[in-house]
Amino acid sequence: EEGGWAVWVLRAVMLAAILFTTAVWFFDVTIPFVGKGPNGFKGLWHEKAIEQAQIARELARGNGFSTKMIRPAALWQFKHKMGVFNLEHTPDTYHAPLGPWVSSIALRFGNFVRGLFVDEEDPWLMTRKDISYPHDKVLAATQLIFFLLSVLVAYFTAKRLFDRRLANLGAGLLLLCERFWDFSMSGLPQMLLLFLFVCTMHVLVLAIEARNAAKPAWPW
């Protein structure tokens, strides 16, 4: 509790707790004095997350914002408005583009890393060692990173508004919320939106402080 190392010891304990919780959610582990954890990550399960994942895959392959999920409404829309319907690369008109676009960047990076360790001609193929589709883990890890970044930005925002103790309390409550971890593991873009929201609130706080202090705002 005293000395120059006290803050770094607390930060190391917090980082270890976050890494342990991440391992509990991603892998099948047994928690001491508690028992079995959430049984690890078994792949994407939400239908919207699966649809957005395959759109991100098409983006990563260079096929544009296309989908393999052909909806009757989209079929009617293309036939009546354009007269043609591309069965190979059907443009998606249902999902918002930001989530799949960010996921496609993560998939490209995952392909690069996977190519360094897996000797396969097609990095999209599963090997005999894979329990779940490897790129599902990439998408879940991406949303988990956005969640942890959201907690970090929320901490700095609360610290500017209140003090360090309340900021630590707020960040701790966010990390203890199981619902946030559920959304992170689902692969849905809610954690990306949470990150954009907390960043917007942080910039808003900075703008209000600059206005009250009669200082020039940042260029944007």
C-alpha positions in Angstrom: 0.0 0.0 0.0 3.0 2.3 0.4 6.0 3.2 -1.8 6.6 3.8 -5.4 5.9 0.2 -6.4 2.4 0.1 -4.8 0.6 1.4 -8.0 2.5 -1.0 -10.2 1.7 -4.0 -7.9 -2.0 -3.1 -8.1 -1.9 -2.8 -11.8 -0.1 -6.2 -12.1 -2.8 -7.8 -10.0 -5.5 -6.3 -12.1 -3.8 -7.4 -15.3 -3.4 -10.9 -13.9 -7.1 -11.0 -13.0 -8.1 -9.9 -16.5 -5.9 -12.5 -18.1 -7.2 -15.2 -15.9 -10.8 -14.3 -16.6 -10.1 -14.3 -20.3 -8.5 -17.8 -20.1 -11.6 -19.0 -18.2 -13.9 -17.8 -21.0 -11.8 -19.0 -23.9 -10.6 -22.3 -22.6 -12.0 -25.3 -20.7 -10.5 -24.8 -17.2 -11.3 -25.6 -13.6 -11.4 -22.6 -11.3 -9.8 -23.3 -7.8 -12.4 -23.5 -5.0 -15.2 -22.9 -7.5 -15.2 -25.8 -10.0 -15.7 -25.9 -13.7 -15.7 -22.6 -15.6 -17.9 -21.7 -18.6 -16.4 -24.7 -20.5 -14.5 -22.6 -23.0 -15.3 -21.0 -26.3 -17.1 -23.4 -28.7 -17.5 -21.1 -31.6 -20.0 -18.5 -32.7 -23.6 -19.4 -31.8 -25.7 -16.3 -32.6 -27.2 -16.3 -36.1 -26.5 -12.6 -36.6 -22.9 -13.0 -35.6 -22.5 -16.0 -38.0 -24.0 -14.0 -40.8 -21.8 -11.0 -40.2 -18.8 -13.3 -39.9 -19.3 -14.8 -43.3 -19.7 -11.2 -44.7 -16.4 -10.3 -43.1 -14.9 -13.4 -44.6 -16.0 -12.4 -48.1 -14.6 -8.9 -47.5 -11.3 -10.5 -46.4 -11.2 -12.6 -49.6 -11.7 -9.5 -51.7 -15.3 -10.2 -52.8 -16.7 -7.0 -51.4 -19.6 -6.6 -49.1 -21.3 -9.8 -50.2 -23.1 -12.6 -48.5 -24.0 -16.3 -48.9 -27.2 -15.8 -47.0 -29.8 -14.9 -49.7 -33.0 -13.5 -48.3 -36.3 -13.5 -50.2 -36.6 -9.7 -49.6 -33.2 -9.1 -51.1 -34.0 -11.4 -54.1 -37.2 -9.4 -54.8 -35.3 -6.1 -54.3 -32.6 -6.9 -56.8 -34.9 -8.4 -59.4 -37.3 -5.5 -59.3 -34.7 -2.7 -59.0 -31.8 -4.0 -60.9 -33.1 -6.8 -63.0 -30.1 -9.1 -62.2 -29.2 -11.1 -59.2 -25.5 -12.2 -58.6 -25.6 -15.6 -57.1 -21.8 -15.8 -56.7 -21.3 -12.5 -54.8 -24.7 -11.3 -53.6 -24.5 -7.8 -52.1 -25.8 -7.7 -48.5 -28.5 -5.1 -47.8 -29.4 -6.2 -44.3 -26.4 -5.7 -42.0 -24.7 -2.5 -41.1 -21.2 -2.4 -42.7 -19.0 -1.2 -39.9 -18.9 -4.4 -37.8 -18.1 -6.8 -40.7 -15.5 -4.3 -42.1 -13.6 -4.2 -38.8 -13.9 -8.0 -38.5 -12.5 -8.4 -42.0 -9.4 -6.6 -40.9 -9.1 -8.9 -37.9 -9.5 -11.9 -40.2 -6.7 -10.7 -42.5 -4.4 -10.3 -39.5 -5.5 -13.7 -38.2 -4.7 -15.2 -41.6 -1.2 -13.7 -41.5 -0.5 -15.0 -38.0 -2.0 -18.4 -38.7 0.1 -18.7 -41.8 3.2 -18.4 -39.7 2.4 -21.4 -37.6 0.1 -23.7 -39.7 1.5 -25.2 -42.9 -1.7 -25.2 -44.9 -2.3 -24.0 -48.5 -5.6 -22.5 -47.5 -5.5 -20.8 -44.1 -9.3 -20.9 -43.9 -9.4 -24.7 -43.6 -9.6 -26.4 -40.2 -6.9 -28.8 -39.1 -7.4 -32.0 -37.0 -6.1 -30.1 -34.0 -8.9 -27.4 -34.2 -11.9 -27.9 -32.0 -13.7 -24.9 -33.3 -13.3 -22.8 -36.4 -10.1 -20.8 -35.8 -11.4 -17.5 -37.2 -14.3 -17.6 -34.8 -11.8 -17.2 -32.0 -10.3 -14.3 -34.0 -13.7 -12.5 -34.1 -14.4 -13.2 -30.4 -10.9 -12.0 -29.4 -11.5 -8.8 -31.5 -14.7 -8.0 -29.6 -13.0 -8.8 -26.3 -10.2 -6.3 -27.1 -12.8 -3.6 -27.8 -14.5 -4.5 -24.5 -11.2 -4.1 -22.5 -10.4 -0.9 -24.4 -13.9 0.4 -23.5 -13.2 -0.3 -19.8 -9.9 1.6 -20.1 -11.4 4.7 -21.7 -14.3 4.6 -19.2 -11.7 4.5 -16.4 -10.0 7.7 -17.7 -13.3 9.4 -18.2 -14.5 8.7 -14.7 -11.1 9.7 -13.3 -11.4 13.1 -15.0 -15.0 13.6 -13.7 -14.5 12.2 -10.2 -11.4 10.7 -8.7 -9.2 7.6 -9.0 -11.1 5.6 -6.4 -14.5 6.0 -8.1 -12.8 5.3 -11.5 -11.4 2.0 -10.2 -14.8 1.1 -8.8 -16.5 1.8 -12.1 -13.9 -0.1 -14.1 -14.1 -3.0 -11.7 -17.9 -3.2 -12.0 -17.7 -3.2 -15.8 -15.2 -6.1 -15.7 -17.4 -8.0 -13.3 -20.5 -7.7 -15.5 -21.0 -11.2 -17.0 -23.3 -9.8 -19.7 -20.4 -7.9 -21.3 -18.3 -11.0 -21.4 -21.2 -12.9 -23.0 -21.5 -10.3 -25.8 -17.7 -10.4 -26.3 -17.7 -14.1 -26.8 -20.7 -13.9 -29.2 -18.8 -12.1 -31.9 -21.6 -9.5 -32.2 -20.5 -5.8 -32.8 -21.9 -4.5 -29.5 -18.5 -4.2 -27.9 -17.3 -2.2 -30.9 -20.3 0.1 -30.4 -19.6 0.3 -26.7 -16.0 1.4 -27.5 -17.2 4.1 -29.9 -19.7 5.3 -27.3 -17.2 5.6 -24.4 -14.7 7.3 -26.7 -17.5 9.8 -27.7 -18.3 10.5 -24.1 -14.6 11.0 -23.3 -14.2 13.5 -26.1 -17.4 15.3 -24.9 -15.9 15.6 -21.4 -12.7 17.1 -22.9 -14.7 19.5 -25.0 -16.8 20.7 -22.0 -13.6 21.2 -20.0 -12.0 23.2 -22.8 -15.1 25.4 -23.1 -15.3 26.1 -19.4 -11.6 26.9 -19.3 -11.9 29.2 -22.3 -9.2 27.2 -24.1 -9.1 26.4 -27.8 -10.5 23.0 -28.5 -8.6 20.3 -30.4 -8.6 20.6 -34.2 -11.6 18.4 -34.7 
